Amino acid sequence: MKRYDLRKLKNEFEPRMKEILGEHNASEVAIFLFEIGDFTAIQKSADLVKECGYELMNSLKFNEVDWTIVVKK
C-alpha cells in the first residue's frame, strides 16, 4: 500500500495523479489524498482512475476540504 499526498497541488492534481498511476506497481493499492474544493475533483479523479485501468475501491471525505480515494489495478 502506498500513499500519495496531492493536497498541495489544489485543483491541479490530475497530471501528477496520472503520472503516478502510470508508474505505480500494479500489485499495490494506492491511496491518494487531494483537496476537493467544489467537488468536481471527485468526479475528475474517478474518471482518471477508470481511464488508467484502475478500480476505485473507496472514496471518503475525511474533513472539510480533503478527500481520500483508494485504487487498485
Phi and psi in degrees as a GROMACS rama.xvg file:
@    title "Ramachandran Plot"
@    xaxis  label "Phi"
@    yaxis  label "Psi"
@TYPE xy
-130.069  137.237  LYS-2
-108.876  135.773  ARG-3
-124.71  120.774  TYR-4
-97.2645  107.846  ASP-5
-107.808  13.4812  LEU-6
-61.686  -34.9707  ARG-7
-66.729  -18.6626  LYS-8
-82.2559  -7.15993  LEU-9
53.5341  -125.693  LYS-10
-82  -1.15447  ASN-11
-102.799  32.9641  GLU-12
-79.7776  -21.6467  PHE-13
-57.2163  -49.4081  GLU-14
-59.0742  -41.222  PRO-15
-68.8406  -39.4873  ARG-16
-63.8585  -41.5938  MET-17
-64.2981  -40.5077  LYS-18
-61.8725  -44.9413  GLU-19
-63.0429  -45.4831  ILE-20
-62.687  -33.1442  LEU-21
-68.9023  -29.7606  GLY-22
-97.7046  -14.0206  GLU-23
-66.7868  140.121  HIS-24
-66.5444  116.428  ASN-25
-61.6344  -20.2934  ALA-26
-82.668  -8.31463  SER-27
-101.601  150.747  GLU-28
-83.5134  139.834  VAL-29
-113.053  136.336  ALA-30
-116.168  124.946  ILE-31
-113.999  134.688  PHE-32
-112.157  131.941  LEU-33
-149.68  163.116  PHE-34
-88.7145  133.832  GLU-35
-89.3559  -28.0361  ILE-36
57.229  -111.411  GLY-37
-97.9709  19.3558  ASP-38
75.6377  -7.04907  PHE-39
-67.8625  -25.2151  THR-40
-63.5914  -28.2031  ALA-41
-65.9862  -47.8873  ILE-42
-67.4277  -39.3118  GLN-43
-59.2247  -43.5227  LYS-44
-67.0665  -40.5167  SER-45
-63.8186  -41.4067  ALA-46
-64.896  -41.1411  ASP-47
-65.5904  -41.1749  LEU-48
-59.8455  -46.2687  VAL-49
-64.6573  -44.2034  LYS-50
-58.8945  -34.9084  GLU-51
-85.9736  1.50033  CYS-52
83.3462  20.8596  GLY-53
-103.657  164.466  TYR-54
-108.927  129.769  GLU-55
-81.4801  112.755  LEU-56
-92.291  -32.3285  MET-57
-156.052  147.974  ASN-58
-142.762  124.259  SER-59
-146.5  128.948  LEU-60
-86.507  123.469  LYS-61
-114.779  -1.26401  PHE-62
-160.22  -164.133  ASN-63
-65.226  -30.1758  GLU-64
-126.93  -10.9003  VAL-65
-104.871  145.28  ASP-66
-130.549  146.321  TRP-67
-124.224  136.053  THR-68
-126.286  147.927  ILE-69
-119.81  128.271  VAL-70
-131.892  156.028  VAL-71
-145.905  159.504  LYS-72
